[in-house]
Amino acid sequence: MAMEMRNFQLRLEATAYMHLQRTKLAIFINTVEWWFIREFSESARHQARYASDLKLCGGAAMKQISCDQEGNRM
């Protein structure tokens, strides 16, 4: 009887440990995914801003656009 209880306890601990590891992995994957989405969306925003700056400046005849410290047009 004691051996069965010990086996049950070990299985329970192993299951809890596996769930903990899966949770940690899921959190890590979500964090990496969030970072990639943030980086690529910021990159896309900067590219769109650059394209609109080219249109504003007449393409080839570019003039200097003044920006504040954050890089936003003034």
Backbone bond lengths (Angstrom), bond angles and torsions (degrees), N, CA, C in turn:
res aa  C-N    CA-C-N  psi(-1)  N-CA   C-N-CA  omega(-1)  CA-C   N-CA-C  phi
1 M - - - 1.451 - - 1.534 111.13 -
2 A 1.330 116.17 -42.80 1.465 120.23 179.71 1.523 110.76 -64.57
3 M 1.334 116.79 -36.47 1.463 121.03 179.07 1.526 110.46 -65.93
4 E 1.328 117.52 -40.15 1.462 121.09 178.47 1.527 110.63 -64.36
5 M 1.327 116.77 -41.47 1.464 120.46 178.53 1.531 110.79 -64.22
6 R 1.316 116.36 -39.84 1.467 120.65 179.09 1.524 110.29 -65.17
7 N 1.339 117.36 -43.67 1.461 120.97 177.84 1.527 110.85 -61.87
8 F 1.334 115.92 -42.45 1.460 120.31 178.49 1.528 110.45 -61.93
9 Q 1.328 116.78 -43.37 1.459 121.20 179.64 1.529 110.66 -63.57
10 L 1.325 117.22 -42.39 1.466 120.53 179.29 1.524 111.43 -64.55
11 R 1.338 116.90 -41.44 1.468 120.18 177.51 1.524 110.94 -63.66
12 L 1.318 116.40 -40.90 1.459 121.33 178.98 1.530 110.72 -63.55
13 E 1.329 116.75 -44.54 1.464 120.60 178.32 1.524 111.06 -64.22
14 A 1.324 117.13 -40.69 1.464 120.62 179.21 1.527 110.67 -64.52
15 T 1.327 116.40 -41.08 1.466 120.30 178.88 1.528 110.52 -64.49
16 A 1.321 116.70 -44.20 1.467 120.56 178.84 1.526 110.55 -62.08
17 Y 1.330 116.65 -41.17 1.461 120.70 179.13 1.529 110.89 -64.12
18 M 1.331 116.85 -42.58 1.469 120.30 178.70 1.527 110.74 -62.04
19 H 1.330 117.07 -42.56 1.462 119.95 178.80 1.528 111.07 -63.73
20 L 1.324 116.61 -39.37 1.461 120.74 177.57 1.525 110.65 -61.93
21 Q 1.333 116.84 -45.18 1.460 120.36 -179.87 1.525 111.10 -64.82
22 R 1.327 117.57 -40.46 1.469 120.72 177.30 1.522 110.59 -62.74
23 T 1.330 116.58 -39.94 1.466 120.35 178.84 1.520 110.50 -64.52
24 K 1.326 116.74 -44.11 1.467 120.50 178.01 1.526 110.40 -60.83
25 L 1.321 117.06 -43.15 1.457 121.08 179.35 1.522 110.79 -64.09
26 A 1.316 117.49 -42.84 1.464 121.04 179.28 1.527 110.74 -62.87
27 I 1.326 116.89 -40.97 1.467 120.24 178.21 1.523 110.18 -64.25
28 F 1.328 117.15 -42.95 1.464 120.84 179.02 1.524 110.75 -62.03
29 I 1.332 117.27 -46.61 1.467 121.13 -179.39 1.525 110.28 -62.06
30 N 1.330 117.53 -43.46 1.464 120.32 178.93 1.522 111.50 -63.32
31 T 1.339 116.52 -37.53 1.463 120.03 178.82 1.519 110.58 -65.78
32 V 1.318 117.66 -45.38 1.466 121.43 179.02 1.525 110.00 -63.70
33 E 1.326 116.92 -43.25 1.461 120.89 179.12 1.531 110.42 -61.21
34 W 1.336 116.91 -44.76 1.458 121.19 178.74 1.526 110.47 -60.48
35 W 1.345 117.16 -41.60 1.456 121.13 -179.14 1.524 110.98 -63.68
36 F 1.364 116.80 -45.20 1.459 119.83 179.40 1.518 111.39 -62.94
37 I 1.329 116.58 -43.47 1.467 119.77 179.21 1.519 110.01 -61.02
38 R 1.322 117.60 -44.34 1.462 121.54 -179.93 1.521 111.06 -62.87
39 E 1.336 116.63 -46.61 1.462 119.88 -178.04 1.521 111.59 -63.35
40 F 1.338 116.97 -46.46 1.456 119.33 -176.83 1.515 112.00 -71.71
41 S 1.330 118.54 -32.62 1.462 119.11 177.90 1.529 109.97 -70.90
42 E 1.341 117.59 -37.05 1.463 119.56 175.51 1.519 110.26 -65.07
43 S 1.331 116.89 -40.77 1.457 120.73 178.34 1.523 110.29 -62.26
44 A 1.332 116.96 -42.84 1.464 120.71 179.11 1.523 110.38 -64.55
45 R 1.335 116.99 -38.99 1.467 120.13 178.16 1.526 110.77 -63.46
46 H 1.345 117.07 -42.04 1.461 120.05 179.16 1.524 110.60 -65.46
47 Q 1.333 117.16 -40.10 1.458 119.83 178.39 1.519 111.11 -64.62
48 A 1.334 116.82 -40.32 1.464 120.22 177.86 1.525 110.13 -65.27
49 R 1.323 117.30 -40.03 1.466 120.95 178.39 1.524 109.80 -63.64
50 Y 1.347 117.30 -42.19 1.464 121.32 179.67 1.526 110.21 -63.34
51 A 1.343 116.67 -42.42 1.464 120.33 179.00 1.525 110.45 -63.49
52 S 1.335 117.61 -41.13 1.466 119.27 178.93 1.528 110.32 -69.02
53 D 1.335 118.06 -32.80 1.465 120.53 175.92 1.521 110.23 -64.16
54 L 1.329 117.15 -39.80 1.463 119.81 177.97 1.519 110.64 -62.31
55 K 1.327 117.14 -41.58 1.464 120.34 178.52 1.525 110.28 -64.76
56 L 1.339 116.53 -43.75 1.465 120.16 179.76 1.522 111.50 -62.09
57 C 1.318 116.29 -34.69 1.460 120.50 -174.97 1.520 112.40 -92.01
58 G 1.297 118.17 5.70 1.455 120.30 178.41 1.516 113.40 75.71
59 G 1.313 117.67 29.61 1.463 121.16 174.24 1.508 112.38 67.11
60 A 1.336 117.32 -103.62 1.462 121.83 -173.42 1.528 111.94 -68.54
61 A 1.324 116.66 -35.31 1.466 119.62 -178.73 1.525 109.25 -87.12
62 M 1.319 116.03 63.61 1.465 120.43 -176.01 1.515 111.18 -73.27
63 K 1.301 115.56 139.58 1.455 120.68 172.75 1.528 107.68 -113.93
64 Q 1.283 116.39 163.99 1.465 120.25 -179.94 1.523 109.11 -72.99
65 I 1.336 116.32 131.35 1.461 121.39 177.30 1.516 107.03 -104.13
66 S 1.322 116.19 126.83 1.462 118.48 -179.35 1.519 109.89 -80.13
67 C 1.323 115.23 139.62 1.456 121.35 -177.63 1.522 108.98 -130.40
68 D 1.324 115.51 154.41 1.452 119.51 173.51 1.524 109.32 -83.51
69 Q 1.324 117.85 -175.33 1.466 120.90 -175.06 1.517 113.06 -64.66
70 E 1.339 118.44 -28.46 1.460 120.71 179.76 1.528 111.93 -80.48
71 G 1.325 117.48 -6.25 1.455 120.06 179.42 1.514 112.94 92.73
72 N 1.327 117.79 10.83 1.462 120.89 178.41 1.521 109.61 -88.09
73 R 1.336 115.51 144.47 1.463 119.59 178.19 1.518 110.28 -63.48
74 M 1.327 114.65 144.82 1.473 118.66 177.03 1.511 109.41 -106.51
